[in-house]
């Protein structure tokens, strides 16, 4: 797959969506923050991020405004089908050096992936790069919540078996639930609360706030990750907090205000 830009070829390796309802948690707590990281305005329809290499092997992230094209490519690839993702030049918003995500694949027949020189994209920015896995912080916390959302059954069974971290009186958990409840009274920036189909009338919720991430199933339970608790997964008690609604009511209220994939 290739995309002609400025007379060169981009060999596409993968693509992801950047919309209010769906974006990699690695990029931010909400959609405007994720857009800011990439230096693009938070357009209502969002963007597609096309990650690939040029003929010299350099890493590039191309931001395009043809969201449906990128969504079609991702859907085809997920089904094991080929799809030649070749965005038209008029749809390109900006080309950024580097990749914001970790990729373990490369284009056969060209040099190994490497970052172009700083400023090669015309922005003067340091090339995009995935965060270090050696430290725990907001990015790793959001990535952990995203993983739990993708692998819900495994994590649900694991936490049920292990009992989860002792959380009933945890001040960070109480703060996260209180701030999540405040979202139902004063809606947060787009993308702070996202809802996706989980089957059998259930939805998966991803909610983020300053220092915390929540992942839940509307018909099941919820887990919280905190900046101050590295790698810990806190199970939300079902008996709730006297100052907050019961967990099912809280999740239902969050789902009502959440943005959803089109």
Protein Blocks (a to p, Z undefined) as FASTA:
>chain_A
ZZdeehiacddfbdcdddfkbccfklombfklmmmmnopacdfklpaddddddfkopacd
dddfblmlmmmmmmmmmnopacdddddfklpmbdcedjfbdcfbdcehiacdddddehkl
onopacdddddfkbccfklmmmmmmmmmmmmmmmmmmmmmnopaafklgmklmmmmmmmm
mmmmmccdehkaccddebjhiacdddddehiacdddfklccddddfklghiacdddfklp
fkbccfklmmmmmmmmpccdZZ
